[in-house]
Each structure stands twice: as structure tokens, then as C-alpha cells.
Amino acid sequence: MQVGDLIRLKKHCKHNDRWAIIVRTPIFRGDLFSIMYVDDPAYIARAAERNIKIYSELRKGKTSETS
């Protein structure tokens, strides 16, 4: 999981019906991810990795340069 991944929380979580984007990854093992809900970008929530279901991963590739 990395910053920019589109996620939803698992069914047992409170806001499992909302889409979110990972905005900060944990610094330490066992720490929580910071997520931003798509429908309310001003609110930053935190979620454990075990409660996150990834729907779309941000893929970082090489950019091609044209001359």
C-alpha cells in the first residue's frame, strides 16, 4: 500500500460504505494509515492495515521523454 491508493474499509468498520485515498503511510510497523474520504476531503481519518481493502493501486512508472 502506498500514498494515492484508492481504498474502502472492510465491512465491520464504521465507514465501510465510503471511498477513501491513502494520504500517509505508517512510519513505524503497527502504526495507522492516514486516509482521506473522497466525499469529504477536509476530514483525515486513520485506519489499520488489516481494515483496508485496496481497489486501485497507484502505479509509478518511468516517464518517457520526447525530443
A tleap script that builds the chain and sets N, CA, C and O, in Angstrom:
source leaprc.protein.ff14SB
mol = sequence {
  NMET GLN VAL GLY ASP LEU ILE ARG LEU LYS
  LYS HIE CYS LYS HIE ASN ASP ARG TRP ALA
  ILE ILE VAL ARG THR PRO ILE PHE ARG GLY
  ASP LEU PHE SER ILE MET TYR VAL ASP ASP
  PRO ALA TYR ILE ALA ARG ALA ALA GLU ARG
  ASN ILE LYS ILE TYR SER GLU LEU ARG LYS
  GLY LYS THR SER GLU THR CSER
}
set mol.1.N position { 0.838 -1.179 0.000 }
set mol.1.CA position { 0.000 0.000 0.000 }
set mol.1.C position { 0.879 1.237 0.000 }
set mol.1.O position { 1.918 1.291 0.658 }
set mol.2.N position { 0.431 2.231 -0.758 }
set mol.2.CA position { 1.199 3.466 -0.830 }
set mol.2.C position { 0.257 4.660 -0.969 }
set mol.2.O position { -0.940 4.501 -1.209 }
set mol.3.N position { 0.808 5.829 -0.817 }
set mol.3.CA position { 0.041 7.065 -0.939 }
set mol.3.C position { -0.583 7.121 -2.330 }
set mol.3.O position { 0.093 6.877 -3.329 }
set mol.4.N position { -1.866 7.442 -2.391 }
set mol.4.CA position { -2.578 7.549 -3.658 }
set mol.4.C position { -3.469 6.364 -3.979 }
set mol.4.O position { -4.274 6.438 -4.907 }
set mol.5.N position { -3.346 5.264 -3.229 }
set mol.5.CA position { -4.189 4.095 -3.484 }
set mol.5.C position { -5.639 4.386 -3.101 }
set mol.5.O position { -5.910 4.999 -2.068 }
set mol.6.N position { -6.560 3.939 -3.947 }
set mol.6.CA position { -7.989 4.075 -3.689 }
set mol.6.C position { -8.429 2.872 -2.869 }
set mol.6.O position { -8.169 1.730 -3.248 }
set mol.7.N position { -9.096 3.124 -1.748 }
set mol.7.CA position { -9.439 2.038 -0.823 }
set mol.7.C position { -10.873 2.178 -0.308 }
set mol.7.O position { -11.533 3.196 -0.515 }
set mol.8.N position { -11.322 1.141 0.356 }
set mol.8.CA position { -12.529 1.158 1.187 }
set mol.8.C position { -12.185 0.388 2.452 }
set mol.8.O position { -11.295 -0.462 2.453 }
set mol.9.N position { -12.883 0.688 3.503 }
set mol.9.CA position { -12.686 -0.054 4.748 }
set mol.9.C position { -13.501 -1.341 4.696 }
set mol.9.O position { -14.506 -1.411 3.988 }
set mol.10.N position { -13.083 -2.346 5.430 }
set mol.10.CA position { -13.771 -3.635 5.432 }
set mol.10.C position { -15.153 -3.514 6.083 }
set mol.10.O position { -15.448 -2.532 6.765 }
set mol.11.N position { -15.988 -4.525 5.859 }
set mol.11.CA position { -17.401 -4.481 6.244 }
set mol.11.C position { -17.659 -4.209 7.722 }
set mol.11.O position { -18.668 -3.591 8.062 }
set mol.12.N position { -16.781 -4.650 8.597 }
set mol.12.CA position { -17.025 -4.478 10.036 }
set mol.12.C position { -16.684 -3.068 10.536 }
set mol.12.O position { -16.929 -2.752 11.700 }
set mol.13.N position { -16.125 -2.226 9.672 }
set mol.13.CA position { -15.723 -0.868 10.067 }
set mol.13.C position { -16.898 0.112 9.936 }
set mol.13.O position { -17.840 -0.127 9.180 }
set mol.14.N position { -16.823 1.188 10.666 }
set mol.14.CA position { -17.913 2.162 10.735 }
set mol.14.C position { -18.230 2.805 9.383 }
set mol.14.O position { -19.400 2.889 9.009 }
set mol.15.N position { -17.235 3.250 8.658 }
set mol.15.CA position { -17.456 3.962 7.396 }
set mol.15.C position { -17.112 3.081 6.190 }
set mol.15.O position { -16.429 3.527 5.268 }
set mol.16.N position { -17.583 1.841 6.201 }
set mol.16.CA position { -17.232 0.896 5.138 }
set mol.16.C position { -17.902 1.211 3.802 }
set mol.16.O position { -17.541 0.618 2.785 }
set mol.17.N position { -18.853 2.116 3.781 }
set mol.17.CA position { -19.554 2.458 2.544 }
set mol.17.C position { -18.942 3.665 1.827 }
set mol.17.O position { -19.486 4.127 0.824 }
set mol.18.N position { -17.832 4.171 2.326 }
set mol.18.CA position { -17.210 5.373 1.761 }
set mol.18.C position { -15.878 5.041 1.093 }
set mol.18.O position { -15.107 4.219 1.590 }
set mol.19.N position { -15.619 5.695 -0.041 }
set mol.19.CA position { -14.341 5.578 -0.734 }
set mol.19.C position { -13.331 6.490 -0.070 }
set mol.19.O position { -13.688 7.556 0.432 }
set mol.20.N position { -12.068 6.077 -0.063 }
set mol.20.CA position { -11.012 6.885 0.550 }
set mol.20.C position { -9.714 6.707 -0.236 }
set mol.20.O position { -9.566 5.770 -1.020 }
set mol.21.N position { -8.790 7.618 -0.010 }
set mol.21.CA position { -7.474 7.580 -0.623 }
set mol.21.C position { -6.440 7.632 0.492 }
set mol.21.O position { -6.579 8.409 1.436 }
set mol.22.N position { -5.407 6.807 0.384 }
set mol.22.CA position { -4.332 6.836 1.379 }
set mol.22.C position { -3.513 8.107 1.163 }
set mol.22.O position { -3.025 8.361 0.062 }
set mol.23.N position { -3.369 8.900 2.223 }
set mol.23.CA position { -2.612 10.150 2.124 }
set mol.23.C position { -1.297 10.109 2.905 }
set mol.23.O position { -0.431 10.962 2.707 }
set mol.24.N position { -1.146 9.127 3.785 }
set mol.24.CA position { 0.103 8.986 4.545 }
set mol.24.C position { 0.247 7.543 4.984 }
set mol.24.O position { -0.689 6.948 5.518 }
set mol.25.N position { 1.424 6.985 4.757 }
set mol.25.CA position { 1.683 5.616 5.187 }
set mol.25.C position { 2.314 5.634 6.579 }
set mol.25.O position { 2.892 6.643 6.984 }
set mol.26.N position { 2.207 4.535 7.302 }
set mol.26.CA position { 2.779 4.496 8.655 }
set mol.26.C position { 4.296 4.638 8.647 }
set mol.26.O position { 4.973 4.159 7.738 }
set mol.27.N position { 4.810 5.294 9.658 }
set mol.27.CA position { 6.252 5.427 9.811 }
set mol.27.C position { 6.811 4.191 10.509 }
set mol.27.O position { 7.874 3.685 10.148 }
set mol.28.N position { 6.090 3.720 11.498 }
set mol.28.CA position { 6.514 2.561 12.267 }
set mol.28.C position { 5.586 1.382 12.003 }
set mol.28.O position { 4.412 1.562 11.676 }
set mol.29.N position { 6.123 0.181 12.148 }
set mol.29.CA position { 5.307 -1.013 11.995 }
set mol.29.C position { 4.194 -1.011 13.050 }
set mol.29.O position { 4.447 -0.751 14.226 }
set mol.30.N position { 2.981 -1.300 12.625 }
set mol.30.CA position { 1.855 -1.316 13.546 }
set mol.30.C position { 1.148 0.018 13.676 }
set mol.30.O position { 0.108 0.107 14.328 }
set mol.31.N position { 1.699 1.055 13.063 }
set mol.31.CA position { 1.074 2.374 13.093 }
set mol.31.C position { -0.108 2.391 12.117 }
set mol.31.O position { -0.288 1.451 11.343 }
set mol.32.N position { -0.897 3.439 12.155 }
set mol.32.CA position { -2.086 3.542 11.322 }
set mol.32.C position { -1.826 4.334 10.045 }
set mol.32.O position { -0.974 5.222 10.013 }
set mol.33.N position { -2.575 3.997 8.988 }
set mol.33.CA position { -2.548 4.755 7.739 }
set mol.33.C position { -3.454 5.974 7.893 }
set mol.33.O position { -4.495 5.892 8.545 }
set mol.34.N position { -3.072 7.093 7.306 }
set mol.34.CA position { -3.948 8.264 7.246 }
set mol.34.C position { -4.686 8.198 5.923 }
set mol.34.O position { -4.075 8.041 4.866 }
set mol.35.N position { -6.015 8.320 5.989 }
set mol.35.CA position { -6.835 8.246 4.783 }
set mol.35.C position { -7.721 9.476 4.680 }
set mol.35.O position { -8.095 10.079 5.685 }
set mol.36.N position { -8.050 9.837 3.441 }
set mol.36.CA position { -8.926 10.974 3.175 }
set mol.36.C position { -10.147 10.439 2.438 }
set mol.36.O position { -10.010 9.805 1.392 }
set mol.37.N position { -11.337 10.689 2.972 }
set mol.37.CA position { -12.553 10.243 2.313 }
set mol.37.C position { -12.813 11.115 1.089 }
set mol.37.O position { -12.678 12.337 1.144 }
set mol.38.N position { -13.189 10.474 -0.013 }
set mol.38.CA position { -13.400 11.171 -1.281 }
set mol.38.C position { -14.563 12.162 -1.171 }
set mol.38.O position { -14.513 13.234 -1.774 }
set mol.39.N position { -15.599 11.821 -0.416 }
set mol.39.CA position { -16.764 12.696 -0.302 }
set mol.39.C position { -16.585 13.823 0.716 }
set mol.39.O position { -17.438 14.707 0.800 }
set mol.40.N position { -15.507 13.813 1.484 }
set mol.40.CA position { -15.227 14.866 2.458 }
set mol.40.C position { -13.712 15.035 2.602 }
set mol.40.O position { -13.132 14.585 3.591 }
set mol.41.N position { -13.060 15.685 1.613 }
set mol.41.CA position { -11.601 15.771 1.608 }
set mol.41.C position { -10.990 16.548 2.773 }
set mol.41.O position { -9.787 16.443 3.009 }
set mol.42.N position { -11.777 17.312 3.494 }
set mol.42.CA position { -11.248 18.082 4.619 }
set mol.42.C position { -11.017 17.193 5.845 }
set mol.42.O position { -10.284 17.579 6.756 }
set mol.43.N position { -11.629 16.017 5.876 }
set mol.43.CA position { -11.539 15.135 7.038 }
set mol.43.C position { -10.509 14.033 6.783 }
set mol.43.O position { -10.645 13.260 5.835 }
set mol.44.N position { -9.496 13.964 7.616 }
set mol.44.CA position { -8.475 12.917 7.537 }
set mol.44.C position { -8.719 11.930 8.682 }
set mol.44.O position { -8.766 12.317 9.850 }
set mol.45.N position { -8.871 10.665 8.332 }
set mol.45.CA position { -9.111 9.613 9.323 }
set mol.45.C position { -7.893 8.693 9.362 }
set mol.45.O position { -6.976 8.825 8.551 }
set mol.46.N position { -7.896 7.769 10.303 }
set mol.46.CA position { -6.796 6.806 10.416 }
set mol.46.C position { -7.379 5.401 10.404 }
set mol.46.O position { -8.464 5.158 10.932 }
set mol.47.N position { -6.636 4.479 9.790 }
set mol.47.CA position { -7.113 3.102 9.678 }
set mol.47.C position { -5.940 2.128 9.765 }
set mol.47.O position { -4.840 2.399 9.284 }
set mol.48.N position { -6.211 1.000 10.387 }
set mol.48.CA position { -5.209 -0.066 10.465 }
set mol.48.C position { -5.150 -0.809 9.139 }
set mol.48.O position { -6.153 -0.911 8.433 }
set mol.49.N position { -3.985 -1.323 8.807 }
set mol.49.CA position { -3.794 -2.034 7.535 }
set mol.49.C position { -4.755 -3.209 7.401 }
set mol.49.O position { -5.241 -3.481 6.304 }
set mol.50.N position { -5.035 -3.903 8.487 }
set mol.50.CA position { -5.920 -5.067 8.434 }
set mol.50.C position { -7.373 -4.701 8.105 }
set mol.50.O position { -8.168 -5.572 7.753 }
set mol.51.N position { -7.718 -3.412 8.221 }
set mol.51.CA position { -9.083 -2.959 7.930 }
set mol.51.C position { -9.230 -2.311 6.557 }
set mol.51.O position { -10.304 -1.815 6.217 }
set mol.52.N position { -8.163 -2.312 5.770 }
set mol.52.CA position { -8.179 -1.637 4.467 }
set mol.52.C position { -8.273 -2.652 3.344 }
set mol.52.O position { -7.573 -3.664 3.344 }
set mol.53.N position { -9.153 -2.367 2.378 }
set mol.53.CA position { -9.271 -3.178 1.173 }
set mol.53.C position { -8.930 -2.279 -0.019 }
set mol.53.O position { -9.607 -1.280 -0.259 }
set mol.54.N position { -7.883 -2.635 -0.760 }
set mol.54.CA position { -7.432 -1.813 -1.887 }
set mol.54.C position { -8.269 -2.115 -3.127 }
set mol.54.O position { -8.512 -3.275 -3.458 }
set mol.55.N position { -8.708 -1.055 -3.807 }
set mol.55.CA position { -9.448 -1.202 -5.052 }
set mol.55.C position { -8.631 -0.766 -6.255 }
set mol.55.O position { -8.796 -1.320 -7.342 }
set mol.56.N position { -7.761 0.203 -6.087 }
set mol.56.CA position { -6.949 0.677 -7.196 }
set mol.56.C position { -5.617 1.167 -6.651 }
set mol.56.O position { -5.571 2.066 -5.812 }
set mol.57.N position { -4.538 0.570 -7.132 }
set mol.57.CA position { -3.213 0.966 -6.673 }
set mol.57.C position { -2.633 2.020 -7.602 }
set mol.57.O position { -2.797 1.945 -8.820 }
set mol.58.N position { -1.963 2.989 -7.027 }
set mol.58.CA position { -1.253 3.989 -7.808 }
set mol.58.C position { 0.007 3.328 -8.344 }
set mol.58.O position { 0.804 2.783 -7.580 }
set mol.59.N position { 0.181 3.377 -9.636 }
set mol.59.CA position { 1.360 2.760 -10.251 }
set mol.59.C position { 2.324 3.842 -10.697 }
set mol.59.O position { 1.988 4.706 -11.507 }
set mol.60.N position { 3.507 3.777 -10.161 }
set mol.60.CA position { 4.531 4.752 -10.536 }
set mol.60.C position { 5.444 4.101 -11.564 }
set mol.60.O position { 6.121 3.117 -11.266 }
set mol.61.N position { 5.462 4.645 -12.758 }
set mol.61.CA position { 6.303 4.098 -13.807 }
set mol.61.C position { 7.284 5.139 -14.312 }
set mol.61.O position { 7.271 6.290 -13.875 }
set mol.62.N position { 8.106 4.732 -15.208 }
set mol.62.CA position { 9.055 5.646 -15.805 }
set mol.62.C position { 8.323 6.555 -16.793 }
set mol.62.O position { 7.446 6.104 -17.529 }
set mol.63.N position { 8.680 7.797 -16.802 }
set mol.63.CA position { 8.090 8.714 -17.775 }
set mol.63.C position { 8.954 8.721 -19.016 }
set mol.63.O position { 10.181 8.690 -18.930 }
set mol.64.N position { 8.315 8.763 -20.161 }
set mol.64.CA position { 9.090 8.782 -21.399 }
set mol.64.C position { 9.279 10.229 -21.833 }
set mol.64.O position { 8.360 11.045 -21.767 }
set mol.65.N position { 10.464 10.513 -22.265 }
set mol.65.CA position { 10.781 11.869 -22.726 }
set mol.65.C position { 10.868 11.866 -24.242 }
set mol.65.O position { 11.446 10.967 -24.853 }
set mol.66.N position { 10.279 12.899 -24.833 }
set mol.66.CA position { 10.369 13.024 -26.284 }
set mol.66.C position { 11.252 14.210 -26.616 }
set mol.66.O position { 11.233 15.220 -25.913 }
set mol.67.N position { 12.029 14.090 -27.691 }
set mol.67.CA position { 12.908 15.194 -28.056 }
set mol.67.C position { 12.495 15.823 -29.355 }
set mol.67.O position { 13.132 16.773 -29.811 }
savepdb mol mol.pdb
quit
